[in-house]
């Protein structure tokens, strides 16, 4: 029974799309249909999930300004997200379908 529970606890981690520790390259999110706001089309594997940090750990997000403009204050964004936690995601990326 304990083994089954452990598998169930870790299953969400295995369903994540990326396992790269060098920073997630999701391309230039500004070019998506709603810009920074996530849509089901842009984020099908994580749509309506509140546990963003399982697939997007703080250590691998906001590592590179993929806008190619060099305008994102990455250090400030990283510090803000570390302080505010996953609740801060909705400020830039919308509610990921959770509020609907």
C-alpha positions as CSV (number, residue, x, y, z in Angstrom):
1,X,0.0,0.0,0.0
2,X,2.8,2.4,0.8
3,X,4.4,1.8,-2.6
4,X,1.1,2.7,-4.3
5,X,0.9,5.9,-2.3
6,X,4.4,6.9,-3.2
7,X,3.8,6.3,-6.9
8,X,0.6,8.4,-6.7
9,X,2.5,11.2,-4.9
10,X,5.2,11.3,-7.5
11,X,3.1,10.7,-10.6
12,X,2.5,14.4,-11.3
13,X,6.3,15.0,-11.5
14,X,6.6,12.3,-14.2
15,X,3.8,13.9,-16.2
16,X,5.7,17.2,-16.6
17,X,6.8,18.1,-20.1
18,X,10.3,19.2,-19.2
19,X,13.2,17.9,-17.2
20,X,15.9,20.3,-18.2
21,X,17.7,22.0,-15.3
22,X,19.3,24.7,-17.5
23,X,16.1,26.7,-17.9
24,X,12.9,26.0,-19.6
25,X,12.8,27.1,-23.2
26,X,9.2,27.6,-24.0
27,X,10.1,30.1,-26.8
28,X,9.0,33.7,-26.8
29,X,5.7,33.5,-24.9
30,X,4.9,37.0,-26.0
31,X,4.3,35.6,-29.5
32,X,1.5,33.2,-28.3
33,X,-2.1,34.0,-28.9
34,X,-2.6,35.8,-25.6
35,X,0.9,36.9,-24.9
36,X,2.0,36.1,-21.3
37,X,-1.5,34.9,-20.4
38,X,-1.6,31.1,-20.7
39,X,-4.4,29.5,-22.7
40,X,-5.4,25.9,-23.0
41,X,-4.0,25.8,-26.5
42,X,-0.6,27.1,-25.3
43,X,-0.5,25.0,-22.2
44,X,-2.5,21.8,-22.8
45,X,-0.6,19.5,-20.4
46,X,-0.9,21.9,-17.5
47,X,-4.2,23.6,-18.2
48,X,-6.4,23.9,-15.1
49,X,-3.6,22.7,-12.8
50,X,-2.8,24.8,-9.7
51,X,0.5,23.1,-8.9
52,X,2.6,25.0,-11.4
53,X,5.8,24.5,-9.5
54,X,5.8,20.7,-9.9
55,X,6.6,21.1,-13.6
56,X,8.1,24.6,-13.4
57,X,10.4,24.6,-10.4
58,X,11.6,28.1,-9.3
59,X,15.2,27.0,-10.0
60,X,14.5,26.7,-13.8
61,X,12.1,29.5,-14.6
62,X,12.8,33.1,-15.6
63,X,16.4,32.3,-16.4
64,X,16.6,33.9,-19.8
65,X,14.9,36.8,-21.6
66,X,13.5,35.0,-24.5
67,X,11.8,38.1,-25.9
68,X,15.1,38.8,-27.7
69,X,14.8,42.4,-26.6
70,X,16.7,42.2,-23.3
71,X,14.0,44.1,-21.5
72,X,12.9,41.7,-18.8
73,X,14.3,42.4,-15.3
74,X,15.0,38.7,-14.6
75,X,16.7,39.1,-11.2
76,X,13.7,41.2,-10.0
77,X,11.2,38.7,-11.4
78,X,13.1,35.7,-9.8
79,X,13.2,37.5,-6.4
80,X,9.5,38.4,-6.5
81,X,8.5,34.8,-7.4
82,X,10.7,33.4,-4.6
83,X,9.1,35.8,-2.1
84,X,5.5,35.4,-3.3
85,X,5.5,31.8,-4.4
86,X,3.2,30.2,-6.9
87,X,0.5,32.7,-6.2
88,X,2.6,35.2,-8.1
89,X,2.2,33.2,-11.4
90,X,-1.3,34.5,-12.0
91,X,-0.1,38.1,-12.1
92,X,1.7,37.6,-15.4
93,X,0.4,34.3,-16.7
94,X,-3.3,34.4,-15.8
95,X,-5.2,31.8,-13.9
96,X,-4.3,28.8,-16.1
97,X,-8.0,28.0,-16.4
98,X,-8.3,27.4,-12.6
99,X,-10.6,30.3,-12.0
100,X,-13.1,29.4,-14.7
